[in-house]
Amino acid sequence: MGKLDGKVALVTGGTSGIGKAIADLFQEEGASVTVVGRNKYAGQVAVDNGKNFLKCDVAKPDEIDRLAKAVKLQCDRLDILVNCAGIWQTYILADITPENYKQVFDTDTGSVIFMTKAFMPMLIQSHGNIINVASIGGLQSHIAGRSQYLYGAAKAATIQFSQLCALNYAPDVRVNCLIPGPTDTPIYHNRDFSWVPDQIPMGTLGEPQDAAGAALFLATSEYITGAMLTVDGGASLK
């Protein structure tokens, strides 16, 4: 038996990186998984591997509203919402524009807020749970990456939003925050991050599967809500 047998999960950003690893693991553990993303080709790969796929740009609230209607038609329940869609952009302060501010916050924070709003009624009915994927860049105790003004602020907002939801929707819905550190995903493949392992006590970048295992723990731990679970090899300790 799988740990998620009979459960229905929805994973944004589930076609690559950490989101894909979470979707894959949840499926292996018995959940019926719907992946949400913008890339039709990647979505078809998910379908070919036994998942459902719904195309949506979660940075746009009107598309989230349409997504919610589609999910309700497709599923009679929702047990787990994983908000993993995000972008990582860095700018020095002088280069920040209203356009890139909006892009980062709409994707990294707005998507979490409006996905939560859209699907909270279904999760209340199932006594389900939400896992919001943030970053150690959003931790007050870990100020790193001196050009992460927008990304760090957006992820900090996601952490605070998660904890407010955890407080306000207990005991009906659990809401937790998964906080990865540097992880070997496609966003690292076009930049030189050879220096990163030296900054991590465990000595290596994380793998998407590391975060996925932590997400499974949060999804199945019935007495945990409002948690900030770091999966960073100790990076936030430095």
ABEGO torsion letter per residue (X at the ends): XBAABGBBBBBBGAABEAAAAAAAAAAAAGBBBBBBBABAAAAAAAAAAGBBBBBBBAABAAAAAAAAAAAAAABABBABBBBABBBBBBBBAAABBAAAAAAAAAAAAAAAAAAAAAAAAAAAAAGBBBBBBBBAAABAABBBGAAAAAAAAAAAAAAAAAAAAAAAAOAABBBBBBBBBBBBBAAAAABBAAAAAAABAAGBBBBAAAAAAAAAAAAABAABBGBBBBBAGGAAAX
